[in-house]
Amino acid sequence: MTDKENIRIILIEDDEVIRNGYSFLLGQVDGYEIVSTYGSCEEAVKNLRIDNPDVILLDVELPGINGVEAIPLLKSIVPFANILVLTVHDSQKTVFEAFSNGAAGYITKNTPPPKILEAIKEVYEGGSPMSVNIARLVVESFQKSKESPLSKRETEVLKLISYGKNRAQIAEELFINVSTVKTHIKNIYVKLDVDTRDKALKNARRDRLI
């Protein structure tokens, strides 16, 4: 790459040692340019338009607004920048919130430096790089649990509830009567140990039952 083709990067990381380490790493490689580094999202947004980054390397646990919450704000200021989350956090909730908010990729800090460079290049070129453990988490989230306590019919009923269908609509769609729907719902509540629709849906999504 020539200088004009350098990938312009900003790094938002509150740990100064880590921030300096990544900055040094990226500054030594042709084709990569660290434009600025920041210890918080609040600091970064002040100069984001001037920095005009191609890629934003973003930690999750930051002082003030955290990285996941900041993604929509960052995207609103520099909509063409690609956000690559670089963090120690790999919980399913954090990963999916990050992607839902607009992150283009998600890698963990135990990723070897050459792989981090590859991920930056990949996200710059329109890809969605993920660490192996993150990719596995994403795949698993799309696989329904094989140990569901619900019957096939109960699963169908709960899925229709998640779509916002009422009892009458569910009965019509499944060609059963409303009283049968009520019975299925009662059984669902008992099996999931809940007493409300919202709790049933929350537990079902958590355990990948629907």
C-alpha positions in Angstrom: 0.0 0.0 0.0 1.1 3.6 -0.6 0.6 6.3 2.0 -2.7 7.3 0.3 -3.9 3.7 0.7 -3.2 3.4 4.4 -6.1 2.1 6.5 -6.8 5.0 8.9 -7.4 3.7 12.4 -8.4 5.2 15.7 -8.2 3.2 18.9 -10.5 3.7 21.8 -9.0 1.8 24.9 -8.9 3.1 28.5 -5.8 1.0 29.5 -2.8 3.1 28.6 -0.4 0.2 28.4 -2.6 -1.7 26.1 -3.4 1.4 24.1 0.3 2.2 23.6 1.0 -1.5 22.7 -1.6 -1.6 20.0 -0.6 1.8 18.7 3.1 0.7 18.5 2.1 -2.6 16.8 0.0 -0.9 14.1 2.5 1.9 13.6 5.2 -0.5 12.5 3.2 -2.1 9.7 3.0 -0.7 6.2 -0.5 0.1 5.1 -1.8 0.8 8.6 -2.0 4.2 10.1 -2.9 5.0 13.7 -4.5 8.5 13.4 -5.4 8.9 17.1 -5.9 7.0 20.3 -8.4 7.8 23.0 -9.1 6.6 26.6 -12.9 7.1 26.3 -15.6 7.5 23.7 -16.4 10.9 25.0 -12.9 12.0 24.1 -13.0 10.3 20.7 -16.3 12.0 19.5 -14.8 15.4 19.9 -12.3 14.8 17.0 -14.0 11.9 15.1 -14.8 13.9 12.0 -11.3 15.4 11.8 -9.8 11.9 12.3 -12.0 10.5 9.6 -11.1 6.9 10.4 -11.6 3.9 8.1 -11.6 1.5 11.1 -12.4 2.2 14.8 -10.8 -0.3 17.2 -13.1 -0.2 20.2 -12.9 -1.7 23.7 -16.1 -2.5 25.5 -15.3 -1.7 29.1 -14.7 2.1 29.1 -15.2 4.9 31.6 -18.4 6.8 30.9 -20.3 5.4 28.0 -19.2 1.8 27.3 -18.1 0.7 23.9 -21.3 -1.2 23.0 -23.5 1.7 23.9 -21.3 4.1 22.0 -21.4 2.2 18.7 -24.6 4.0 17.4 -23.1 7.4 18.4 -19.8 6.7 16.6 -21.7 5.5 13.5 -23.8 8.6 13.5 -20.7 10.8 13.3 -18.7 8.7 10.9 -21.2 6.4 9.2 -18.6 5.0 6.7 -16.2 3.9 9.5 -16.1 0.2 10.3 -16.2 -0.6 14.0 -14.1 -3.6 15.1 -14.7 -4.5 18.8 -11.4 -5.6 20.5 -12.1 -6.7 24.0 -11.8 -9.4 26.7 -15.6 -9.7 27.0 -17.1 -12.6 25.1 -20.5 -13.0 26.7 -23.3 -13.8 24.3 -25.3 -10.7 25.5 -22.3 -8.4 24.8 -21.5 -9.9 21.4 -25.1 -9.6 20.1 -25.6 -6.1 21.5 -22.4 -5.0 19.7 -23.5 -6.5 16.4 -27.1 -5.2 16.8 -25.7 -1.7 17.4 -23.6 -1.7 14.3 -20.3 -3.4 15.0 -18.7 -4.9 11.8 -16.5 -7.4 13.7 -15.6 -8.7 17.1 -12.3 -10.1 18.3 -10.9 -10.8 21.7 -7.7 -9.4 23.1 -6.0 -12.9 23.2 -6.0 -12.7 19.4 -2.4 -12.9 18.1 -1.1 -9.6 16.6 -1.0 -10.9 13.0 -4.6 -12.0 13.3 -5.6 -8.5 14.6 -3.9 -7.0 11.5 -5.9 -9.4 9.3 -9.1 -8.5 11.1 -8.6 -4.8 10.6 -7.9 -5.4 6.9 -10.9 -7.7 6.6 -13.3 -5.3 8.2 -11.9 -2.4 6.1 -12.7 -4.5 3.0 -16.3 -5.1 4.1 -15.9 -8.4 6.0 -17.0 -9.3 9.5 -14.1 -10.8 11.3 -14.6 -12.7 14.5 -12.4 -14.6 16.9 -13.0 -18.4 16.8 -14.8 -18.4 20.2 -17.0 -15.5 19.1 -17.9 -17.3 15.8 -18.7 -20.4 17.7 -21.0 -18.4 20.0 -22.8 -16.9 17.0 -23.3 -20.3 15.4 -24.6 -21.8 18.6 -27.1 -19.0 19.1 -28.8 -20.1 15.8 -29.0 -23.7 16.9 -32.0 -24.6 19.0 -31.4 -26.5 22.1 -31.8 -30.3 21.7 -32.8 -30.6 25.3 -36.0 -28.6 25.2 -38.6 -29.5 27.8 -41.3 -28.3 25.4 -43.2 -30.5 23.0 -43.2 -29.7 19.3 -46.7 -28.2 19.6 -45.8 -26.1 22.7 -42.7 -24.8 20.8 -45.0 -23.8 17.9 -47.3 -22.0 20.3 -44.5 -20.2 22.0 -43.0 -19.1 18.7 -46.3 -17.6 17.6 -46.5 -15.8 21.0 -43.1 -14.4 20.2 -44.5 -13.1 16.9 -47.1 -11.1 18.9 -50.1 -13.5 18.1 -52.9 -13.7 20.6 -54.7 -16.9 21.6 -57.4 -16.7 19.0 -54.8 -16.0 16.2 -52.7 -18.9 17.4 -55.7 -21.2 17.5 -56.6 -20.2 13.9 -53.1 -20.7 12.6 -52.6 -24.1 14.2 -56.2 -25.3 13.5 -56.9 -25.9 17.1 -59.4 -24.4 19.5 -58.6 -21.6 22.0 -59.0 -23.8 25.0 -56.3 -26.1 23.7 -54.0 -23.0 23.2 -54.7 -22.1 26.8 -53.7 -25.6 27.9 -50.5 -25.4 25.9 -49.6 -22.0 27.4 -50.2 -23.3 30.9 -48.0 -26.3 30.2 -45.3 -24.0 28.8 -45.4 -21.9 32.0 -45.1 -24.9 34.2 -42.2 -26.4 32.2 -40.3 -23.1 32.1 -41.1 -22.3 35.7 -42.5 -18.9 34.8 -45.8 -17.1 35.4 -45.9 -14.5 32.6 -45.6 -14.3 28.8 -42.5 -12.1 29.0 -40.7 -14.4 31.3 -41.5 -17.4 29.1 -40.1 -15.6 26.1 -37.0 -14.4 27.9 -36.2 -17.9 29.2 -36.9 -19.5 25.8 -34.6 -17.1 24.0 -31.9 -17.5 26.6 -32.1 -21.3 26.4 -32.5 -21.3 22.6 -35.9 -23.0 22.7 -37.3 -20.9 19.9 
